[in-house]
Structure formats: structure tokens, C-alpha cells
Amino acid sequence: MPGVQQVCRITRQRTLKGKTTIEIVLAITSLTRLRADAGKLLALTRQHWSIENRLHYVRDVSMGEDACRVRSGQAPQNLSALRNLAIGLIRRRTRHRFMPDAFRRFWQTPSRP
């Protein structure tokens, strides 16, 4: 494949409710070894998943974005922008880092921080 400079393998181990699972993933990149060694590639991967977990997961799970059936015109982009705005405002106004707790608190008393 043109542009491919490196291939890396990442092994993820996760223990949930006493059960350990191991996942092995392969990644390709156009970054040379001089620009990104193994540590840098791992940091970039973690940064990507940090964004995924902080924003997209909240939109998908807590706000039900995947279940939304709005598909025409500018409505999907507008709803996405409103969801992002709501997440940002709730994060600024509450001390909760766990979004379902923050949503419950906000819906119970919307005028109080």
C-alpha cells in the first residue's frame, strides 16, 4: 500500500467482572519511525480512544444518537451540534464526570448548577 511506513501490533488486556479478555489489533500508519516510535504510536492510539470514549460514546450511549432516525437534510448535523453543546454545557455546570449521573442531576434541577 502506498504511503504505509509502519505496521504495529497492540495487545489489550481487560478484566471485567473477574473475566480477563485479550484483544490483539493491528494498525498501519504513514508516520516514519523517526516521527513516531513505539511509544509515540501508543500515545496516539490512546489519544484517539480518549476522544472516542469522551465524546462519541456519550453521544451514542447516553444520548441515544445511534437510535435517532433523523436522516434527511441538515437535521443530522444540527442535532449532532446540539448534542455536543448539551454535553459541553453539562460538563461545565456539574461536577459529575460520569455523564449518566450528570444527565440525571441536570434533568432533576435544570436551573441549578
C-alpha positions in Angstrom: 0.0 0.0 0.0 1.4 3.4 -0.9 2.3 5.7 1.9 2.5 3.0 4.6 5.6 3.4 6.7 4.9 1.2 9.7 2.7 -1.6 11.0 2.2 -2.1 14.7 0.5 -4.6 16.9 -1.3 -3.6 20.1 -2.3 -6.1 22.7 -5.1 -5.0 25.0 -5.9 -6.9 28.2 -9.2 -6.1 30.1 -10.6 -7.6 33.2 -14.4 -7.1 33.7 -16.3 -8.9 36.5 -13.5 -11.3 37.1 -13.2 -12.3 33.4 -10.0 -11.4 31.5 -10.1 -10.9 27.8 -7.1 -10.2 25.5 -7.6 -8.4 22.2 -4.8 -8.0 19.6 -5.2 -5.3 16.9 -3.0 -4.3 14.0 -2.6 -0.7 12.9 -0.9 0.9 9.9 0.5 4.4 9.7 2.1 6.8 7.3 4.4 8.1 10.1 8.0 7.1 9.8 10.0 5.5 12.7 11.8 8.9 13.1 8.5 10.7 13.6 6.8 8.1 15.7 8.5 5.3 17.7 6.5 2.6 19.5 5.8 4.9 22.5 4.5 7.7 20.3 2.3 5.3 18.3 0.8 4.0 21.6 0.2 7.6 22.8 -1.5 8.5 19.6 -3.7 5.4 19.8 -4.7 6.2 23.4 -5.4 9.8 22.4 -7.7 8.6 19.7 -9.6 6.3 22.1 -9.8 9.1 24.7 -11.7 11.2 22.2 -13.9 8.3 21.3 -14.7 7.5 24.9 -15.2 11.1 26.0 -17.4 12.3 23.2 -18.7 9.7 20.8 -19.5 7.1 23.4 -21.5 9.7 25.4 -23.4 10.7 22.3 -24.1 7.1 21.2 -25.0 5.6 24.6 -26.1 8.3 26.9 -27.9 10.4 24.3 -29.1 7.6 22.0 -27.6 9.1 18.9 -27.5 5.7 17.1 -31.2 5.2 17.7 -32.1 8.6 16.2 -33.8 8.1 12.8 -33.4 11.7 11.6 -31.5 11.2 8.2 -32.5 14.0 5.8 -31.3 17.5 5.0 -29.2 19.3 7.6 -31.1 17.8 10.6 -28.5 15.2 11.5 -25.7 17.8 11.6 -27.9 20.2 13.6 -28.8 17.5 16.1 -25.2 16.5 16.5 -24.2 20.1 17.1 -27.0 20.4 19.8 -25.9 17.2 21.4 -22.3 18.4 21.6 -23.5 21.8 23.0 -25.5 20.0 25.7 -22.6 17.8 26.6 -20.3 20.8 26.9 -22.8 22.8 29.0 -23.5 19.9 31.3 -19.8 19.3 31.8 -19.2 22.9 32.7 -22.1 23.2 35.0 -21.8 20.0 37.0 -19.1 18.3 38.9 -20.0 14.9 37.6 -17.5 13.2 35.2 -19.9 10.2 34.7 -22.4 11.6 32.1 -25.4 9.5 33.1 -25.2 10.9 36.6 -24.8 14.4 35.2 -27.8 14.0 32.9 -30.0 12.7 35.8 -28.9 15.7 38.0 -29.5 18.2 35.3 -32.9 16.8 34.4 -33.9 16.9 38.1 -32.9 20.5 38.6 -32.1 22.2 35.3 -31.7 25.7 36.7 -29.2 24.8 39.4 -25.5 24.1 38.6 
